[in-house]
Amino acid sequence: MGIVVDNLQRIREECEVLKMTDKQIKEIMCRLHNDLKKGLSRADHDKATVKCWITYIQDLPNGKERGKFLALDLGGTNFRVLIINLGENHFDMQSKIYAIPKHIMTGTGIALFDHIAECLANFMKEHGVYEERLALGFTFSFPLKQLGLTKGVLQRWTKGFSCSGVVGEDVVQGLKDAIARRGDVFIDVMGILNDATGALMSCAHKNRNCRISVIIGTGSNACYVEKTANCELFDGEPDKEELLINTEWGAFGDDGSLDFVRTEFDREVDVTSINPGKQIQEKMISGMYLGELVRLALVKFTRMGLLFGGQGSDLLFEGGSFYTKYVSEIESDKPGDFTSCMEVLEELGLSHASDADMAAVRYVCECVSRRAAHLVSAGIATLLNKMNEPRVTVGIDGSVYRFHPHFHTLMCEKIAQLVRPGLQFDLMLSEDGSGRGAALVAAVACREAEQGS
């Protein structure tokens, strides 16, 4: 028994590197604040790691949006088309998912946009709006440099896409051209956005206090409302006081500013990733990496003889085998109950694990997920302090926040410690930001156009 207790104690000591002190968190906030200012500044933007891209969205939903609007959500191997109908007391939304065949993902840009336009036309037929002229919001979750509300230049393809003739071009124009080539449907593209911006629009429609949105899913990002006067790169209408900023904060730390809290596990995850040296903060937070961070720690402790009697398994030693969903499942067990943990370890070929081993595995999961929650909290608190508004709702989307049993509570506790006294906040789950949010961008653009005419 003494050895078992001793092993658990040694694992706890080894996991101290995954804990950030309050002093370290305050330093992270200070560095992020400086990086946000650099991203917004004309002089420092080019060398800034946190780019703070201008979204050209200056108006949030106010509840007066009315009518039917389309949304197109393109962010992976499938895309969605949605139609929303906004009335005084109702919100009706219908959607359909369409596949993008492999040969189109790796073909020409013209073929990609023709395929999307064909699906849009089919969708409009199915929903009885084929003859109507509708406004559309376009969620495009690839690296994009925005030059206007309806102008966005693709920086590079990711997620398995390699369509020719699109990088360096305006993707809105690509979609418009494909719609024009068909000549059978009438669609006005009113705005292009990413999923973080969509989450803010979606939450703001339900809650007027929503001024920040955060994605904690496969990736991590944040969007917030900034004073137009602070956005030195903005070249649009200067008569509005506010502007949505897409921070792209996943790249925080790419210049080494997070190295003082990174561990050997973080460095290993980074080196073996498809983009070494990039998206450093994201690799400490997001669902794409949390499971792998846990696996690397478990491998180390097994090789030290502290776990599983020093006997691992082929799967444990295989990169990517410990899914982030396992972390949520293991931490969902009540204290002292290892039902889910046992199931996960059996899947990994570790059925010889003892109760002490399972307690240790759970402890490692808790350390990794708590650190992720605290890092996100530091980011949100930095934005809340920068905005300095008395009450702000933060809309949050993404699988980690949605499915991890304690992430919300951990964040509420930590943000409360880190915000300035007197500032109040609450966190709300975003419902379908990339779909509903895109349609709302179109709805708000139409509302503003009608008011201005």
C-alpha positions as CSV (number, residue, x, y, z in Angstrom):
1,M,0.0,0.0,0.0
2,G,2.9,2.3,0.8
3,I,4.3,2.1,-2.7
4,V,0.9,2.8,-4.2
5,V,0.4,6.0,-2.1
6,D,4.0,6.9,-2.8
7,N,3.4,6.6,-6.6
8,L,0.3,8.7,-6.5
9,Q,2.2,11.3,-4.5
10,R,5.0,11.3,-7.0
11,I,2.6,11.7,-9.9
12,R,1.0,14.7,-8.1
13,E,4.4,16.2,-7.7
14,E,5.2,15.7,-11.4
15,C,1.9,17.3,-12.3
16,E,2.8,20.6,-10.5
17,V,4.2,21.8,-13.9
18,L,0.7,21.8,-15.2
19,K,-0.5,24.3,-12.5
20,M,-0.2,28.0,-13.0
21,T,0.2,30.3,-10.1
22,D,-1.9,33.5,-9.7
23,K,1.3,35.5,-10.4
24,Q,1.9,33.6,-13.7
25,I,-1.7,34.1,-14.7
26,K,-1.5,37.8,-14.1
27,E,1.7,37.9,-16.2
28,I,-0.1,36.0,-19.0
29,M,-3.0,38.6,-18.9
30,C,-0.5,41.5,-19.1
31,R,1.2,40.0,-22.1
32,L,-2.1,39.2,-23.9
33,H,-3.3,42.8,-23.2
34,N,-0.1,44.1,-24.9
35,D,-0.5,41.8,-27.8
36,L,-4.1,42.9,-28.3
37,K,-3.0,46.5,-28.5
38,K,-0.2,45.6,-31.0
39,G,-2.8,43.8,-33.2
40,L,-5.0,46.9,-33.2
41,S,-2.2,49.3,-33.9
42,R,-1.2,50.4,-37.4
43,A,2.5,50.5,-36.5
44,D,2.7,47.0,-34.8
45,H,0.0,45.0,-36.6
46,D,2.3,43.3,-39.1
47,K,4.6,41.8,-36.4
48,A,1.8,41.2,-33.9
49,T,1.1,37.5,-33.0
50,V,-2.6,38.2,-32.0
51,K,-3.8,39.8,-35.2
52,C,-7.1,41.4,-34.0
53,W,-8.6,41.4,-37.5
54,I,-11.2,44.0,-38.4
55,T,-14.6,42.3,-39.1
56,Y,-16.4,45.4,-40.5
57,I,-19.4,44.4,-38.4
58,Q,-20.5,47.5,-36.4
59,D,-24.0,46.7,-35.5
60,L,-25.4,43.9,-33.3
61,P,-28.9,42.5,-33.4
62,N,-31.5,44.7,-31.6
63,G,-34.6,42.5,-32.0
64,K,-36.0,44.6,-34.8
65,E,-34.7,42.3,-37.6
66,R,-37.6,40.9,-39.7
67,G,-37.9,38.6,-42.7
68,K,-36.3,35.5,-44.3
69,F,-32.5,35.1,-44.5
70,L,-30.2,32.5,-45.8
71,A,-26.9,31.4,-44.2
72,L,-24.1,29.3,-45.7
73,D,-21.7,27.7,-43.3
74,L,-18.5,26.4,-44.9
75,G,-15.8,25.1,-42.5
76,G,-14.9,21.5,-43.3
77,T,-15.8,18.5,-45.4
78,N,-19.5,19.3,-45.1
79,F,-21.3,22.6,-45.4
80,R,-24.7,23.7,-44.3
81,V,-27.3,25.9,-45.8
82,L,-29.9,27.5,-43.5
83,I,-33.0,29.6,-43.8
84,I,-34.2,31.6,-40.8
85,N,-37.5,33.5,-40.6
86,L,-37.5,36.3,-38.1
87,G,-40.8,37.7,-36.8
88,E,-41.8,39.8,-33.8
89,N,-42.2,36.8,-31.5
90,H,-40.8,33.9,-33.4
91,F,-37.6,32.6,-34.7
92,D,-37.9,29.7,-37.2
93,M,-34.8,28.0,-38.6
94,Q,-34.4,25.0,-41.0
95,S,-31.1,23.7,-42.4
96,K,-29.6,20.9,-44.5
97,I,-26.1,19.5,-44.6
98,Y,-24.4,18.9,-47.9
99,A,-21.2,16.9,-48.5
100,I,-18.2,18.2,-50.4
101,P,-16.8,15.2,-52.5
102,K,-13.0,14.7,-52.2
103,H,-12.5,15.5,-55.9
104,I,-14.1,18.9,-55.3
105,M,-12.1,19.7,-52.2
106,T,-8.9,19.2,-54.2
107,G,-10.1,20.5,-57.6
108,T,-10.7,24.0,-58.8
109,G,-12.2,26.9,-57.0
110,I,-14.8,27.3,-59.7
111,A,-15.9,23.7,-59.3
112,L,-16.2,24.3,-55.5
113,F,-18.3,27.4,-55.7
114,D,-20.4,25.9,-58.6
115,H,-21.2,22.9,-56.3
116,I,-22.1,25.2,-53.4
117,A,-24.3,27.4,-55.7
118,E,-26.1,24.3,-57.0
119,C,-26.9,23.1,-53.4
120,L,-28.1,26.6,-52.5
121,A,-30.5,26.6,-55.5
122,N,-31.8,23.1,-54.6
123,F,-32.3,24.2,-51.0
124,M,-34.3,27.2,-52.1
125,K,-36.5,25.0,-54.2
126,E,-37.1,22.6,-51.3
127,H,-38.1,25.4,-49.0
128,G,-40.3,27.2,-51.5
129,V,-38.2,30.4,-51.9
130,Y,-36.7,29.6,-55.3
131,E,-38.4,32.7,-56.8
132,E,-37.6,35.1,-54.0
133,R,-34.6,37.4,-53.7
134,L,-32.9,36.7,-50.3
135,A,-30.0,38.1,-48.3
136,L,-27.3,35.6,-47.2
137,G,-24.6,35.6,-44.5
138,F,-21.5,33.5,-45.3
139,T,-19.6,31.8,-42.5
140,F,-16.2,30.8,-43.9
141,S,-14.0,29.2,-41.2
142,F,-10.6,29.3,-43.0
143,P,-7.8,31.9,-42.5
144,L,-9.3,35.1,-44.1
145,K,-8.1,38.7,-44.4
146,Q,-11.2,40.8,-44.4
147,L,-11.2,44.0,-46.5
148,G,-14.9,44.8,-46.0
149,L,-18.1,43.3,-44.7
150,T,-18.5,41.5,-48.1
151,K,-14.9,41.1,-49.1
152,G,-12.6,38.5,-47.7
153,V,-9.3,37.2,-49.2
154,L,-8.4,33.6,-48.5
155,Q,-4.9,33.4,-46.9
156,R,-4.4,29.7,-47.1
157,W,-6.5,26.5,-47.3
158,T,-6.6,24.2,-44.2
159,K,-8.6,21.0,-43.2
160,G,-7.8,19.1,-46.4
161,F,-8.9,21.6,-49.0
162,S,-6.5,22.6,-51.8
163,C,-8.9,24.2,-54.4
164,S,-6.8,26.0,-57.1
165,G,-7.3,29.7,-57.9
166,V,-8.8,30.7,-54.6
167,V,-5.8,31.6,-52.3
168,G,-5.2,35.4,-52.5
169,E,-8.7,35.9,-54.0
170,D,-12.0,37.3,-52.6
171,V,-14.1,34.3,-51.7
172,V,-17.3,36.3,-51.7
173,Q,-16.7,37.2,-55.3
174,G,-16.1,33.5,-56.0
175,L,-19.6,32.7,-54.6
176,K,-21.3,35.6,-56.3
177,D,-19.8,34.5,-59.7
178,A,-21.0,31.0,-59.3
179,I,-24.5,32.2,-58.4
180,A,-24.4,34.5,-61.5
181,R,-23.3,31.6,-63.8
182,R,-26.4,29.7,-62.8
183,G,-28.7,32.7,-63.4
184,D,-31.7,31.0,-61.7
185,V,-31.6,32.3,-58.1
186,F,-31.3,35.8,-56.7
187,I,-29.1,36.0,-53.6
188,D,-27.5,39.0,-52.1
189,V,-24.4,38.1,-50.1
190,M,-24.5,40.6,-47.2
191,G,-21.5,39.6,-45.1
192,I,-18.7,37.1,-44.6
193,L,-17.6,36.1,-41.1
194,N,-15.9,33.3,-39.1
195,D,-17.5,31.1,-36.4
196,A,-16.3,33.3,-33.4
197,T,-18.1,36.4,-34.9
198,G,-21.1,34.2,-35.6
199,A,-21.3,33.1,-32.0
200,L,-21.3,36.7,-30.8
201,M,-24.1,37.7,-33.2
202,S,-26.1,34.6,-32.3
203,C,-25.8,35.2,-28.5
204,A,-26.4,39.0,-28.9
205,H,-29.7,38.3,-30.6
206,K,-30.9,36.5,-27.4
207,N,-29.0,38.7,-24.9
208,R,-28.2,42.4,-25.5
209,N,-25.4,42.3,-23.0
210,C,-23.4,39.8,-25.1
211,R,-20.2,41.6,-26.2
212,I,-17.6,38.8,-26.2
213,S,-17.7,35.4,-27.8
214,V,-15.2,32.6,-27.4
215,I,-14.8,29.3,-29.2
216,I,-13.3,26.4,-27.2
217,G,-13.6,23.4,-29.5
218,T,-11.3,21.9,-32.0
219,G,-9.6,25.3,-32.1
220,S,-9.8,28.4,-29.9
221,N,-10.6,32.0,-30.7
222,A,-12.3,35.1,-29.4
223,C,-14.3,38.0,-30.8
224,Y,-15.3,41.1,-28.9
225,V,-16.7,44.6,-29.3
226,E,-14.0,47.3,-29.5
227,K,-14.2,51.1,-29.7
228,T,-13.7,52.1,-33.3
229,A,-11.3,54.8,-32.1
230,N,-8.9,52.0,-30.9
231,C,-9.0,50.2,-34.3
232,E,-6.3,52.0,-36.2
233,L,-6.5,49.8,-39.3
234,F,-10.3,50.4,-39.8
235,D,-11.0,52.2,-43.0
236,G,-14.8,52.0,-43.1
237,E,-17.5,54.4,-41.9
238,P,-16.1,56.4,-38.9
239,D,-19.5,57.5,-37.7
240,K,-20.1,54.4,-35.5
241,E,-18.5,54.0,-32.2
242,E,-18.1,50.3,-32.1
243,L,-16.6,47.5,-34.2
244,L,-16.3,43.7,-33.8
245,I,-12.8,42.4,-33.6
246,N,-11.8,38.8,-34.5
247,T,-8.7,38.4,-32.2
248,E,-7.4,35.1,-33.6
249,W,-6.0,34.6,-30.1
250,G,-5.1,30.9,-30.7
251,A,-1.7,32.3,-32.0
252,F,-1.0,34.0,-28.7
253,G,2.4,32.7,-27.6
254,D,3.8,32.1,-31.1
255,D,6.6,34.6,-30.2
256,G,7.6,32.7,-27.1
257,S,5.5,34.7,-24.6
258,L,3.9,31.6,-23.1
259,D,7.1,29.6,-22.9
260,F,7.4,30.3,-19.1
261,V,4.3,28.1,-18.4
262,R,4.7,25.5,-21.2
263,T,5.8,22.0,-20.3
264,E,7.7,19.1,-22.0
265,F,4.2,17.8,-22.9
266,D,3.3,21.1,-24.7
267,R,6.6,21.1,-26.6
268,E,6.0,17.5,-27.7
269,V,2.5,18.2,-28.9
270,D,3.8,21.2,-30.8
271,V,6.7,19.5,-32.5
272,T,4.6,16.6,-33.7
273,S,1.7,18.8,-34.9
274,I,1.1,19.8,-38.6
275,N,2.0,23.4,-37.7
276,P,5.0,23.5,-35.4
277,G,5.5,26.9,-33.7
278,K,2.0,28.1,-34.6
279,Q,-1.2,28.4,-32.5
280,I,0.7,27.9,-29.2
281,Q,-2.1,29.0,-26.9
282,E,-4.6,27.0,-28.9
283,K,-2.5,23.9,-28.3
284,M,-2.8,24.3,-24.5
285,I,-6.6,24.8,-24.6
286,S,-8.4,23.2,-27.5
287,G,-10.0,19.8,-28.0
288,M,-7.6,18.9,-30.8
289,Y,-4.8,18.7,-28.2
290,L,-6.0,18.2,-24.6
291,G,-6.3,14.4,-24.9
292,E,-2.8,14.1,-26.4
293,L,-1.4,16.2,-23.5
294,V,-2.9,13.8,-21.1
295,R,-1.6,10.8,-23.1
296,L,2.0,12.1,-23.1
297,A,1.9,12.6,-19.3
298,L,0.5,9.0,-18.8
299,V,3.3,7.6,-21.1
300,K,5.9,9.4,-19.0
301,F,4.6,8.2,-15.7
302,T,4.2,4.6,-17.1
303,R,7.9,4.6,-18.2
304,M,8.9,5.9,-14.8
305,G,7.1,2.9,-13.3
306,L,4.5,5.0,-11.5
307,L,1.5,3.9,-13.5
308,F,0.0,0.5,-14.6
309,G,2.9,-1.3,-12.9
310,G,5.2,0.1,-15.6
311,Q,3.2,-1.9,-18.2
312,G,1.7,0.3,-20.9
313,S,0.0,-0.9,-24.1
314,D,0.5,-0.4,-27.8
315,L,-2.4,2.0,-28.0
316,L,-1.2,4.1,-25.1
317,F,2.1,4.6,-26.8
318,E,0.4,5.6,-30.1
319,G,0.0,9.3,-30.8
320,G,-3.6,10.6,-30.9
321,S,-5.1,7.5,-29.2
322,F,-6.3,9.3,-26.1
323,Y,-9.3,11.4,-27.4
324,T,-10.2,14.6,-25.6
325,K,-13.7,13.2,-25.1
326,Y,-12.1,10.6,-22.8
327,V,-11.0,13.5,-20.5
328,S,-14.7,14.7,-20.2
329,E,-15.9,11.1,-19.7
330,I,-13.3,10.3,-16.9
331,E,-14.0,13.6,-15.1
332,S,-17.8,13.0,-15.3
333,D,-17.5,10.1,-12.8
334,K,-18.3,10.9,-9.2
335,P,-15.2,11.1,-6.9
336,G,-14.2,7.5,-6.0
337,D,-16.2,6.1,-8.9
338,F,-14.1,4.9,-11.9
339,T,-16.7,3.4,-14.2
340,S,-15.9,5.7,-17.2
341,C,-12.2,5.6,-16.5
342,M,-12.2,1.8,-16.5
343,E,-14.0,1.7,-19.8
344,V,-11.6,4.2,-21.4
345,L,-8.5,2.3,-20.1
346,E,-10.0,-1.0,-21.3
347,E,-10.4,0.5,-24.8
348,L,-6.7,1.5,-24.6
349,G,-5.7,-2.1,-23.7
350,L,-5.0,-1.2,-20.1
351,S,-7.5,-3.5,-18.3
352,H,-4.8,-4.3,-15.7
353,A,-5.1,-0.8,-14.2
354,S,-5.7,-0.7,-10.5
355,D,-8.0,1.7,-8.6
356,A,-4.9,3.7,-7.7
357,D,-3.9,3.9,-11.4
358,M,-7.4,5.2,-12.2
359,A,-7.2,7.8,-9.5
360,A,-3.9,9.0,-11.0
361,V,-5.3,9.1,-14.5
362,R,-8.2,11.2,-13.4
363,Y,-5.8,13.5,-11.6
364,V,-3.8,14.0,-14.7
365,C,-7.0,14.8,-16.7
366,E,-8.1,17.3,-14.1
367,C,-4.7,19.1,-14.2
368,V,-4.7,19.4,-18.0
369,S,-8.4,20.6,-18.2
370,R,-8.1,22.9,-15.3
371,R,-5.0,24.6,-16.8
372,A,-7.0,25.0,-20.1
373,A,-10.0,26.5,-18.3
374,H,-7.7,28.9,-16.5
375,L,-5.9,30.0,-19.7
376,V,-9.2,30.7,-21.4
377,S,-10.4,32.5,-18.2
378,A,-7.2,34.7,-18.3
379,G,-8.0,35.6,-21.9
380,I,-11.7,36.5,-21.2
381,A,-10.7,38.5,-18.0
382,T,-8.2,40.4,-20.1
383,L,-10.9,41.4,-22.6
384,L,-13.4,42.2,-19.8
385,N,-10.8,44.5,-18.1
386,K,-9.9,46.1,-21.4
387,M,-13.5,46.8,-22.3
388,N,-14.2,48.1,-18.8
389,E,-18.0,47.8,-19.1
390,P,-20.1,47.3,-16.0
391,R,-21.9,44.1,-17.2
392,V,-21.0,41.8,-20.1
393,T,-22.3,38.4,-21.2
394,V,-19.7,36.1,-22.8
395,G,-21.1,33.7,-25.5
396,I,-19.2,30.5,-25.6
397,D,-19.3,27.7,-28.2
398,G,-17.3,24.6,-28.9
399,S,-17.1,20.9,-27.8
400,V,-14.7,21.4,-24.8
401,Y,-17.0,24.0,-23.1
402,R,-20.1,22.1,-24.1
403,F,-19.2,18.6,-23.0
404,H,-16.6,18.9,-20.2
405,P,-18.5,18.5,-16.9
406,H,-16.5,21.2,-14.9
407,F,-15.2,23.7,-17.5
408,H,-18.0,26.2,-17.0
409,T,-17.6,26.2,-13.2
410,L,-13.8,26.4,-13.4
411,M,-14.1,29.4,-15.7
412,C,-16.7,31.3,-13.6
413,E,-14.6,30.9,-10.5
414,K,-11.3,32.0,-12.2
415,I,-12.7,34.9,-14.2
416,A,-14.3,36.3,-11.0
417,Q,-10.9,36.3,-9.4
418,L,-9.3,38.1,-12.3
419,V,-11.7,40.8,-13.4
420,R,-11.5,44.3,-11.9
421,P,-13.7,44.8,-8.8
422,G,-17.2,46.0,-9.8
423,L,-17.2,44.4,-13.3
424,Q,-19.9,41.8,-13.6
425,F,-20.0,39.0,-16.2
426,D,-21.9,35.8,-17.1
427,L,-21.3,33.0,-19.5
428,M,-23.9,31.7,-21.9
429,L,-23.7,28.7,-24.3
430,S,-23.9,29.8,-27.9
431,E,-26.5,28.0,-30.0
432,D,-25.2,27.4,-33.5
433,G,-23.2,30.6,-34.0
434,S,-21.8,29.6,-37.4
435,G,-25.3,29.1,-38.9
436,R,-27.7,31.3,-37.0
437,G,-25.0,34.0,-36.5
438,A,-24.4,34.2,-40.3
439,A,-28.1,34.7,-41.0
440,L,-28.2,37.4,-38.3
441,V,-25.3,39.2,-40.0
442,A,-27.4,39.3,-43.2
443,A,-30.5,40.4,-41.2
444,V,-28.6,43.3,-39.4
445,A,-27.0,44.4,-42.7
446,C,-30.5,44.6,-44.3
447,R,-31.9,46.4,-41.2
448,E,-29.2,49.0,-41.4
449,A,-29.6,49.4,-45.2
450,E,-33.3,50.0,-44.8
451,Q,-32.7,52.6,-42.0
452,G,-30.2,54.4,-44.1
453,S,-32.3,54.5,-47.3
